[in-house]
Amino acid sequence: MKSTPLAIPDVVLLEPRVFGDERGFFFESFNQREFDSAVGKPVQFVQSNHSRSTRHVLRGLHYQIRQAQGKLVRVVAGEVFDVAVDLRRSSATFGQWVGMVLSAENKKQLWIPPGFAHGFVVVSDYAEFLYNTTDYWAPEHERCIIWDDATLAIDWPLTVHPVLSAKDARGAVLNEAEVYD
């Protein structure tokens, strides 16, 4: 597995070694030892989630103010533009974001550590998105930052207004959101 820290170094792009031939392909999608080495510490996942969304659906920017979740994310069908926003006030990269295209074709994964908001927009007809989390979903601690926050100025690859859940449409702006120390 190739690991590459992004512009926010705690967010790591993971690229598996893919073995393909006329029958198809094979790759190891997760190896605990290699993953821990890539992110620089042992990580334990407690929950796996799978979502399917259609073109222009934007999910996020989600985080839990308590029971903060680290996420290992990947796409198994379609393509998304995936975003992580640093919400750690003590971080030199607080309020900055990184984005990557994740797709079934490129098989890339993204490690988003606790302390970040996460979101994605579907850029293909549909996408199936898998993610493992380091803590359990706790709806009472869930928070959302609005996708088009002017302070963040995320460069979403959108040609139309995204399809949002009611919760995501009511997201807070960064300057008024609860964040981490």
N, C-alpha and C positions, 0 to 999 in steps of 0.2 A: 504494500500500500504506500502510495506517495502522499505525503502530507505537506501542505503549504500554508503557513500563517498568512492571513490577509492583511489589509491596511490597518485593521484593528487586530493586532497579533494574537489575541486570545481566541478569535474566530478562525477556525482551521478548515481548509478545503482538503477533503480526502478523496483520492482517486485510486480505485482498486486496479490490480493487475487483471486484465480480462483475457481469457483464453478462448479463442474462437476458431471454428472450422466450419465445414459444410453442414454440420449438424446443428450449429447454433453457437452458444457461448456458455462459459462458466466463469464465475468469479466469487471470491470469498467476500461477502458483504459486511462481515464483522468478525474481528479477531480481537479479543480482549487485550492480550499483551501488546499487539501492534497499536491498537487504539490508545491505550494508556500511555505508551511511549510517544505517540504523535501529539497528544495534548499535554504531556508532561506531568501527569498525575493519575492515580487510579480513579476510575469513574464507575459507578454502579447505576444501571438502569432499572427502573421499577415498573414502567408502564410503556406499552407500545400502542400507537394510534395509527389509523388509516382513514384518509378522507378522499373523496372524489368530488371534483368541482368542474364546472364548465368554463368555457372561454370568458374572460373578463371578470371572473369572480376574484375578489381580493379579500383575503382573510388576514386580519391583523390590524394593527400591531399589538400582539398579545404578550402579557407577562403576568406573573403572580408576585405580588408585593411581599408575601410570606410564602414559605414553601417554594422558593424560587426554583425554576426548572431549567436544567441544562437540557439541550435537545440535540440529538443526532438525526438529521433530516435527509431524505432522499425521495426521488420521484421514480415510480416504477411503470408509469404510463403517461405519455404526454410531456409537457414542458412548463416550467414555472420560472418566474424571476423571484428569487428568494432574498429577503432582507433581514439583517440583524442590526439593532440599534443599541448602542451602549448607554445604559441607564444608571451606571455606577458613578455617582457624583464625585467620588474620590479618584476616578480614573482620568488619565491624561486625554482619553478619547471620549469622555462623556459627551453625549449628544451627537456623536458621529455615527454614520451608518456605513455598512458594506452590503453589496448586493452581488449575487451570482446567478447565472442560469443553471438550473438543475433540470435534467431530463432523463427519460428512460434511455435515450441514445447515449448520452455522455456518462451515465452511471456515477456521476460525482455525488458526494455527500458533503454536508456541512455540519461542523460541530459549533454549536452556539452555547456558550457556557451560561450558568446562572448569572443574573444581573443584566440580561439583555431582553429587549422586546423583539418579537419575531413576527414576520408576516410574509405573505407571498401573493402574487397575482398569476393567474393561469393565462399563458400566452398561446396555447394550442387549443384544439377543439374541446378537449377535456384533459384533466390530469388526475392521476392517483398519487397521493402523497403519503409517505410513511415517516413516522418519527417515534423515536424512543426518548423517554424523559427520565430525568434523575430524581424526580419527586412526583407525587401523585397530583392529579388535577384537584384543585380546591376552589370551587366556584366563588366562595366568599372572599377569596384573596385575588381573584382574577381582575386584571385591569387592562385597559386598552388606550393606546394613543392613536389619535386620528391619522389615517393614512396620508393625508395631504398637509400635514403640519408644515407651516411656512418656515419655522426655525430649522427643521430637519431637511427640508427641500430634497426629498427622495426623488430620484429620477426614474420613476416607474415607467416601463415601456407600454404606455396606454395610448390608444387612439380614440377611445370613448370613455365616458364616466364608468368606473368599475361597478360591478354588482356587489353590494355590501349587505351584511346582516344588519338588523336594527341596532344591535349592540355595537358593531363596528362603526356604524354611521354616527353614533353618539360618543365616539372616543374623545378623550381629553387632548388638549394641546400640551406639548412637552412642558412648557413653562408653568402649567397648573397641575401636572400629573404627579402622583406619588412616585418617587424614585428610590433607588438604593443609596446607602451612605457611601 
